[in-house]
């Protein structure tokens, strides 16, 4: 079984978290996709977020109509800083024999070597890079021209862990001595961010074009992202 993993704060979950993954999953042959809301992302420890229960619920609402998409509370249950390598270790224990693709945005690639224990990360998962910026103007679905790339030594840096959406690139199965390979998939891009959605809510502007209607109702029902809130 091959499982795609999409980690992030999801504060709130929006179409940019969903549409590129849906475009990629058949080509990359994911038997299921796990969305994993972080308790606290390593590079966002200074930022407040909506309570984990709300972020989990919004993610569940947004993916409810899609087969083989699931949301996992593994990082919310663990608490503390959500390191990807710890999550992958636990997922391997829970799913013996499964293979994992950790999904990241192309804006995260340069920071991979700052993640906690990057060598171990590439042993535990392949990494798939989805476009968040439409680099090169490619807005097709994932195609046969998805390209792979091995980072050169010049691009490799120290360690720490995980930024922004905590979506990360795909490698073919690697050993600790093998160079990681990033699989760059061509996918649709959605020009929206959680930050912009929170701004729109505070300003009283519509958000229905960017989030599932039930997520929009949930945000307004619970008064999330109003002034004085994250």
WOWO-V968843 format. One record per pair of residues at least 12 apart in sequence whose C-alpha atoms are under 10 Angstrom apart, sorted by the first residue. I is the first residue (numbers start at 0). J is the second residue. D is the distance in whole Angstrom. If there is no record, write none. Layout:
I,J,D
I,J,D
This chain:
0,28,9
0,29,8
0,30,6
0,31,8
0,94,9
0,95,10
0,96,7
0,97,5
0,98,6
0,99,8
1,27,9
1,28,7
1,29,5
1,30,6
1,31,7
1,32,9
1,96,9
1,97,6
1,98,5
1,99,6
1,100,7
2,24,10
2,27,10
2,28,9
2,29,5
2,30,6
2,31,5
2,32,6
2,33,7
2,67,10
2,68,10
2,94,10
2,97,7
2,98,6
2,99,5
2,100,6
2,101,9
2,124,10
3,20,9
3,23,10
3,24,8
3,27,9
3,28,9
3,29,6
3,30,8
3,31,6
3,32,5
3,33,6
3,34,9
3,68,9
3,98,9
3,99,6
3,100,5
3,101,6
3,102,7
3,124,9
3,125,9
3,126,9
3,127,9
3,169,10
4,20,10
4,29,10
4,31,9
4,32,6
4,33,5
4,34,6
4,35,7
4,68,10
4,69,10
4,70,10
4,71,10
4,87,9
4,99,7
4,100,6
4,101,5
4,102,6
4,103,9
4,124,9
4,126,10
4,127,10
4,165,10
4,166,8
4,167,9
5,17,10
5,20,8
5,32,7
5,33,6
5,34,5
5,35,6
5,36,9
5,70,9
5,100,9
5,101,6
5,102,5
5,103,7
5,104,10
5,164,8
5,165,7
5,166,6
5,167,8
6,33,8
6,34,6
6,35,5
6,36,6
6,37,7
6,40,10
6,70,10
6,71,10
6,74,9
6,81,10
6,83,8
6,86,10
6,101,8
6,102,8
6,103,8
6,161,10
6,163,10
6,164,6
6,165,5
6,166,6
6,167,9
7,34,8
7,35,7
7,36,5
7,37,6
7,38,9
7,39,9
7,40,8
7,81,10
7,103,9
7,161,10
7,162,9
7,163,7
7,164,4
7,165,5
7,166,7
8,35,8
8,36,5
8,37,5
8,38,8
8,39,7
8,40,7
8,43,9
8,48,8
8,49,9
8,51,9
8,54,8
8,55,9
8,163,8
8,164,7
8,165,8
8,193,9
9,34,9
9,35,9
9,36,6
9,37,8
9,48,9
9,49,9
9,51,9
9,53,10
9,54,6
9,55,8
9,57,8
9,58,7
9,164,8
9,192,10
9,193,7
10,36,9
10,48,7
10,49,7
10,50,9
10,51,9
10,53,9
10,54,6
10,55,9
10,57,9
10,58,9
10,192,9
10,193,6
10,194,8
10,196,9
10,197,8
10,223,10
10,224,9
10,229,9
11,48,9
11,49,8
11,53,9
11,54,6
11,55,9
11,56,10
11,57,7
11,58,8
11,192,9
11,193,6
11,194,9
11,196,8
11,197,8
11,210,8
11,214,8
11,215,9
11,218,8
11,223,9
11,224,9
12,36,9
12,54,7
12,55,9
12,56,10
12,57,6
12,58,6
12,59,9
12,60,9
12,61,7
12,62,10
12,192,9
12,193,7
12,196,10
12,209,9
12,210,7
12,211,9
12,214,8
12,215,10
13,57,9
13,58,8
13,61,8
13,189,9
13,191,8
13,192,8
13,193,7
13,196,9
13,206,10
13,207,10
13,208,9
13,209,6
13,210,5
13,211,7
13,214,8
13,215,10
14,61,9
14,188,9
14,189,7
14,190,9
14,191,8
14,192,9
14,193,10
14,208,9
14,209,6
14,210,6
14,211,7
15,131,8
15,187,9
15,188,7
15,189,5
15,190,7
15,191,7
15,192,7
15,193,9
15,209,8
15,210,9
16,34,9
16,58,9
16,61,10
16,104,10
16,131,10
16,164,9
16,166,10
16,188,10
16,189,9
16,191,10
16,192,9
16,193,10
16,210,10
17,34,10
17,58,10
17,61,8
17,62,8
17,68,10
17,189,9
17,210,10
18,186,9
18,187,7
18,188,8
18,189,8
19,104,10
19,129,7
19,130,8
19,131,8
19,138,10
19,140,8
19,141,9
19,184,9
19,185,9
19,186,6
19,187,6
19,188,7
19,189,8
20,32,9
20,68,10
20,102,8
20,129,8
20,141,10
20,186,8
20,187,9
21,65,9
21,68,9
21,140,9
21,141,10
21,186,9
21,187,10
22,129,10
22,139,9
22,140,6
22,141,6
22,142,10
22,184,10
22,185,9
22,186,6
22,187,7
23,127,9
23,129,8
23,140,7
23,141,5
23,142,9
23,184,7
23,185,8
23,186,7
23,187,9
24,67,10
24,141,9
25,141,9
26,140,9
26,141,6
26,142,7
26,143,8
26,145,9
26,184,9
27,100,9
27,127,9
27,141,9
27,142,10
27,145,10
27,169,10
27,184,9
29,67,9
29,68,10
29,98,10
29,99,9
29,100,8
30,66,10
30,67,7
30,68,9
31,66,8
31,67,5
31,68,6
31,69,8
32,66,9
32,67,6
32,68,5
32,69,6
32,70,8
32,71,10
32,99,10
32,100,9
32,101,10
32,102,10
33,67,9
33,68,6
33,69,5
33,70,5
33,71,6
33,72,10
33,101,10
34,55,9
34,58,8
34,59,9
34,62,9
34,68,8
34,69,6
34,70,5
34,71,6
34,72,9
34,102,10
35,55,8
35,58,9
35,69,9
35,70,6
35,71,5
35,72,6
35,73,7
35,74,7
35,75,8
35,81,10
35,86,9
35,165,10
36,51,7
36,52,10
36,54,7
36,55,6
36,58,8
36,70,8
36,71,7
36,72,7
36,73,8
36,74,7
36,75,7
36,81,9
36,164,10
36,165,10
37,51,8
37,54,9
37,55,9
37,71,10
37,72,8
37,73,9
37,74,5
37,75,6
37,76,10
37,77,10
37,78,8
37,79,9
37,80,8
37,81,6
37,82,9
37,83,9
37,164,9
37,165,9
38,50,9
38,51,6
38,52,10
38,54,10
38,72,9
38,73,9
38,74,6
38,75,5
38,76,8
38,77,8
38,78,6
38,79,6
38,80,7
38,81,6
38,82,10
39,51,9
39,74,9
39,75,9
39,78,8
39,79,6
39,80,5
39,81,6
39,82,9
40,74,10
40,79,9
40,80,6
40,81,5
40,82,7
40,83,9
40,160,9
40,161,7
40,162,7
40,163,8
40,164,9
40,165,8
41,79,9
41,80,6
41,81,7
41,82,7
41,83,10
41,114,8
41,115,9
41,159,8
41,160,6
41,161,6
41,162,6
41,163,9
41,165,9
42,80,9
42,81,10
42,113,10
42,114,9
42,159,9
42,160,7
42,161,6
42,162,5
42,163,7
42,165,10
43,80,9
43,161,9
43,162,7
43,163,7
44,79,10
44,80,8
46,229,8
47,228,9
47,229,6
48,224,9
48,228,9
48,229,5
49,223,7
49,224,8
49,228,8
49,229,6
50,75,10
50,223,10
50,229,10
51,72,9
51,74,10
51,75,6
51,76,9
51,78,10
52,72,9
52,75,8
53,217,9
53,218,9
53,221,9
53,223,9
54,75,10
54,214,10
55,70,7
55,71,8
55,72,7
55,75,9
56,70,9
56,214,9
56,217,9
57,210,10
57,211,9
57,213,8
57,214,6
57,215,9
57,216,10
57,217,7
57,218,8
58,70,7
58,71,10
58,211,10
58,214,8
59,71,9
59,214,9
60,211,8
60,212,9
60,213,6
60,214,6
60,217,9
61,210,8
61,211,6
61,212,8
61,213,7
61,214,7
61,215,10
62,211,9
73,86,7
73,89,9
73,90,9
74,86,7
74,89,10
80,160,10
80,161,10
81,160,9
81,161,8
81,165,10
82,114,8
82,115,7
82,116,9
82,159,9
82,160,7
82,161,7
82,162,10
82,165,9
83,101,9
83,114,8
83,115,8
83,116,9
83,117,10
83,120,8
83,160,8
83,161,7
83,165,8
83,166,10
83,167,9
84,114,9
84,115,7
84,116,7
84,117,8
84,118,10
84,119,7
84,120,5
84,121,9
84,122,10
84,123,8
84,124,9
84,160,9
84,161,10
85,115,9
85,116,10
85,119,10
85,120,9
86,120,10
87,99,8
87,101,9
87,119,10
87,120,8
87,122,10
87,123,6
87,124,8
88,119,9
88,120,9
88,123,7
88,124,10
90,123,10
91,123,8
91,124,10
98,123,8
98,124,7
98,125,8
98,172,9
99,123,7
99,124,5
99,125,6
99,126,8
99,169,9
99,170,10
99,172,9
100,121,10
100,123,9
100,124,5
100,125,5
100,126,5
100,127,6
100,128,10
100,166,10
100,167,8
100,168,8
100,169,6
100,170,8
100,171,9
100,172,10
101,120,9
101,121,10
101,123,9
101,124,6
101,125,6
101,126,5
101,127,6
101,128,9
101,165,9
101,166,6
101,167,5
101,168,6
101,169,6
101,170,9
102,124,10
102,125,9
102,126,6
102,127,5
102,128,6
102,129,7
102,164,9
102,165,8
102,166,4
102,167,4
102,168,5
102,169,7
102,182,10
103,126,7
103,127,6
103,128,5
103,129,6
103,130,9
103,131,9
103,162,10
103,163,9
103,164,7
103,165,6
103,166,3
103,167,3
103,168,5
103,169,8
103,183,10
104,127,8
104,128,5
104,129,5
104,130,6
104,131,6
104,132,9
104,163,9
104,164,7
104,165,8
104,166,5
104,167,6
104,168,8
104,183,10
105,127,9
105,128,6
105,129,6
105,130,5
105,131,6
105,132,8
105,133,9
105,134,9
105,166,9
105,167,8
105,168,8
105,183,8
105,184,10
106,128,9
106,129,9
106,130,8
106,131,7
106,132,8
106,162,10
106,163,9
106,164,9
106,166,9
106,167,10
107,128,9
107,129,10
107,131,10
107,161,8
107,162,7
107,163,7
107,164,8
107,165,8
107,166,7
107,167,7
107,168,9
108,126,10
108,128,8
108,150,10
108,154,10
108,162,10
108,166,9
108,167,7
108,168,7
108,181,9
109,150,10
109,154,8
109,155,9
109,156,9
110,154,10
110,155,9
110,156,9
110,157,10
110,158,9
110,159,9
110,160,8
110,161,8
110,162,7
110,163,10
110,167,10
111,154,10
111,155,8
111,156,9
111,157,9
111,158,8
111,159,9
111,160,7
111,161,7
111,162,9
111,165,10
111,167,8
111,168,9
112,154,8
112,155,6
112,156,5
112,157,6
112,158,5
112,159,7
112,160,8
112,161,9
113,155,9
113,156,7
113,157,6
113,158,4
113,159,4
113,160,5
113,161,7
113,162,9
114,156,10
114,157,8
114,158,5
114,159,4
114,160,2
114,161,5
114,162,8
114,165,10
115,157,9
115,158,5
115,159,4
115,160,4
115,161,7
116,157,9
116,158,6
116,159,7
116,160,8
117,156,10
117,157,9
117,158,7
117,159,8
117,160,8
117,161,10
117,179,10
118,158,10
118,173,10
118,174,9
118,175,6
118,176,9
118,177,9
118,178,9
118,179,9
119,174,9
119,175,7
120,173,10
120,175,10
120,179,10
121,168,10
121,169,9
121,170,7
121,171,9
121,172,8
121,173,6
121,174,8
121,175,8
121,177,9
121,178,9
121,179,6
121,180,9
121,181,10
122,170,9
122,171,10
122,172,7
122,173,6
122,174,6
122,175,6
122,176,9
122,177,9
122,179,9
123,172,8
123,173,8
123,174,9
123,175,10
124,167,10
124,168,9
124,169,7
124,170,7
124,171,8
124,172,7
124,173,8
124,179,10
125,167,9
125,168,7
125,169,4
125,170,4
125,171,5
125,172,6
125,173,8
125,179,8
125,180,8
125,181,8
125,182,8
126,166,9
126,167,5
126,168,3
126,169,2
126,170,5
126,171,8
126,172,10
126,179,9
126,180,8
126,181,6
126,182,7
126,183,9
127,147,9
127,166,8
127,167,6
127,168,3
127,169,3
127,170,7
127,171,10
127,180,9
127,181,6
127,182,5
127,183,6
127,184,7
128,145,10
128,146,10
128,147,10
128,166,8
128,167,6
128,168,4
128,169,6
128,170,10
128,181,7
128,182,6
128,183,5
128,184,6
128,185,9
128,186,10
129,141,9
129,166,8
129,167,8
129,168,8
129,169,9
129,182,9
129,183,6
129,184,6
129,185,7
129,186,7
129,187,9
129,188,9
130,183,8
130,184,7
130,185,7
130,186,6
130,187,8
130,188,6
130,189,9
131,186,9
131,187,8
131,188,6
131,189,7
131,190,8
131,191,9
131,192,10
132,187,10
132,188,7
132,189,8
132,190,8
133,185,9
133,186,8
133,187,8
133,188,6
133,189,9
133,190,9
134,185,10
134,188,10
135,185,10
136,185,10
136,187,10
136,188,10
137,184,10
137,185,6
137,186,7
137,187,8
137,188,9
138,185,7
138,186,6
138,187,5
138,188,6
138,189,10
139,184,10
139,185,6
139,186,5
139,187,6
139,188,9
140,184,8
140,185,6
140,186,4
140,187,6
140,188,10
141,183,9
141,184,6
141,185,5
141,186,5
141,187,8
142,184,7
142,185,6
142,186,8
143,184,9
143,185,9
144,183,9
144,184,8
144,185,8
145,182,7
145,183,6
145,184,5
145,185,6
145,186,9
146,180,10
146,181,8
146,182,6
146,183,5
146,184,7
146,185,9
147,168,10
147,169,9
147,170,8
147,171,9
147,179,10
147,180,6
147,181,5
147,182,4
147,183,6
147,184,9
148,169,10
148,170,9
148,178,10
148,179,8
148,180,5
148,181,5
148,182,6
148,183,8
149,170,9
149,177,10
149,178,7
149,179,6
149,180,4
149,181,6
149,182,9
150,178,8
150,179,7
150,180,7
150,181,8
151,178,9
151,179,10
152,178,10
167,181,9
167,182,10
168,180,8
168,181,5
168,182,6
168,183,7
168,184,9
169,181,5
169,182,5
169,183,8
169,184,9
170,182,6
170,183,10
189,209,9
190,209,9
191,208,10
191,209,7
191,210,10
192,209,9
193,209,9
193,210,10
194,229,10
195,209,10
196,209,8
196,210,9
196,224,9
197,218,10
197,223,9
197,224,6
197,225,8
197,226,10
197,228,10
197,229,8
198,224,8
198,225,9
198,226,10
199,224,9
199,225,10
200,215,9
200,218,9
200,219,8
200,222,9
200,223,8
200,224,6
200,225,7
200,226,9
201,222,10
201,223,9
201,224,6
201,225,5
201,226,6
201,227,10
201,228,9
202,225,9
202,226,9
203,225,9
